[in-house]
Amino acid sequence: MLILTYNIIIIKNIEKRYIDIKTPIYNKLKELSQHQVVDFQFPGHRKRTFDGLDYNLLPMFDTTETFGTDNLHSPEGIIEESMEEIARVYGVKHSLYVVNGSTGALHIALMSATNPGDRILIQRNSHIGVYNGAILSGLDVEYLMPYYDQENQVVGDLKKEEVLKVLSENEDVKAIVLLHPSFYGICGNLKEIIDICHERNIIVIVDEAHGPHMYFNDRLPKSACELGADLIIHSSHKTLPAMTQTALLHVNSDRVDIDDVRLMSRMLQTTSPSYIFMTNTELAVNFTDSENGRKRLSDICEAIDELEEKLSNVKGIHVLSRKQDELFYSRDFTKLMIEIEGIKGARLRNILHEDYSIDMEYADLRHVIGIVTLMNTREDIVKLYEAILDINENYEKIKIHEFENPLIRPDVVMSISKAFYANSEILKLEDAVGRISASYINPYPPGIPQLAPGERITKEHLDLVKELSEVGISIVGLKGKDKNLIKVVVEE
Ligand SMILES: Cc1ncc(COP(=O)(O)O)c(C=O)c1O
């Protein structure tokens, strides 16, 4: 009798351990995978395979440091050899695999190029990863404002005059972080700015997250690897056929010690870096560099030419030109930027998704932006062309006012890292005007902060948040259910 009771208790305990959990991620992804879409969104592989990549083998490739493999954090074998091959392709001194995206690569770059308390310059339309890297590194930051191209209603490039002005006001600059290309494909005259910085012995870090493909086609702007930057960051998952999270950090001078870069790479990344990511990046670079890969890139550039040519003759449609002489800056035209007069960008992106199964990466107040990679086909571009014509003819239009420069000039009153760690309180955004922010206002995508810690909050921020909320662009950094609260510094 006693034994029987004991058994029942054990059985009950075992039963309690089985919980039939739901699998919402798997279910959704499976459902989505049934839908055919024309894809101009990250990741760059477009869910298509290429010569040399057999997805069926991936489970076999998920390995670790074991017999015959190597260790990313102390590479001596196949990983070392593979990274040397990548460096050979890009013509740089060293390339490192990074398994935490360009975000991770930016943090490694900033932490290896600077010491806490150093002052750096950041191009203001940089990604949040740069700002967070500055906080993690304990840096003081001054910002460089790109100019605004009012005619095309887009944030343009960074001019050398702005760099010279900010440098004349800040003598003790250790490093500079430049963006090349921007989300809109804008590149500018990077070489000129690199030279100005190197004359002053300033380390040049270039966030080329959106540009690892540019090296492989002569019609695209030159890569920062060719232009002499010291540290270059590439998101292989964005424009090469590689998986999300894959990235490269290139070291191209002796201004930063490669051993410091390796040290930071060890400190900031998992001790179990994914072999799937590393081999996938290796294959993606190998394929893009191959005759077939280069031909695909060149063909898709021609398809973009044809699209632009045809759309530029249609009333009401604007495409940001690929023709460099029509712009004041060089541009990576694989970032397709289309506007239909009278239809806001976010609405156009929704229409394309809902009614045409075409997914664009991003929309701002006026444009949609699609990322074209060598894994897109001419048919993808034709479908987009037909959809844009159809929408232009058949959808309701409204009057849209001209936008002013959407990039707010920051009023920096405290170091970004000090403000981030300062005593703080939470206020309604409307009550926080005039206070120092301890947080971000960061519209996402593209993840470019409009307000960072240490900056004075102004009425402009209130207006911007209102405008972005109205068109459904999400804002990271604000708190509360209604996203109307912000963390501010308590001033002593
Ligand atoms: C300009 C820029 N840099 C860096 C990043 C971060 O890249 P990742 O997603 O590879 O971490 C992004 C992400 O969108 C970006 O737009």
The ligand as an SDF file (V2000), in Angstrom:
LIG
                    3D

 16 16  0  0  0  0  0  0  0  0999 V2000
   24.5500   51.7870  -41.4170 C   0  0  0  0  0  0  0  0  0  0  0  0
   24.4020   50.5850  -40.5320 C   0  0  0  0  0  0  0  0  0  0  0  0
   25.4470   50.1830  -39.7940 N   0  0  0  0  0  0  0  0  0  0  0  0
   25.3750   49.1130  -38.9780 C   0  0  0  0  0  0  0  0  0  0  0  0
   24.2180   48.3990  -38.8640 C   0  0  0  0  0  0  0  0  0  0  0  0
   24.1530   47.2040  -37.9610 C   0  0  0  0  0  0  0  0  0  0  0  0
   24.2430   46.0800  -38.7590 O   0  0  0  0  0  0  0  0  0  0  0  0
   23.9100   44.5890  -38.2540 P   0  0  0  0  0  0  0  0  0  0  0  0
   22.4480   44.4270  -38.4330 O   0  0  0  0  0  0  0  0  0  0  0  0
   24.7220   43.7340  -39.1640 O   0  0  0  0  0  0  0  0  0  0  0  0
   24.3280   44.4880  -36.8400 O   0  0  0  0  0  0  0  0  0  0  0  0
   23.0930   48.7650  -39.6210 C   0  0  0  0  0  0  0  0  0  0  0  0
   21.8330   48.0030  -39.5430 C   0  0  0  0  0  0  0  0  0  0  0  0
   20.8780   48.2250  -40.2000 O   0  0  0  0  0  0  0  0  0  0  0  0
   23.1840   49.8930  -40.4640 C   0  0  0  0  0  0  0  0  0  0  0  0
   22.1250   50.3250  -41.1870 O   0  0  0  0  0  0  0  0  0  0  0  0
  1  2  1  0
  2  3  1  0
  2 15  2  0
  3  4  2  0
  4  5  1  0
  5  6  1  0
  5 12  2  0
  6  7  1  0
  7  8  1  0
  8  9  2  0
  8 10  1  0
  8 11  1  0
 12 13  1  0
 12 15  1  0
 13 14  2  0
 15 16  1  0
M  END
$$$$
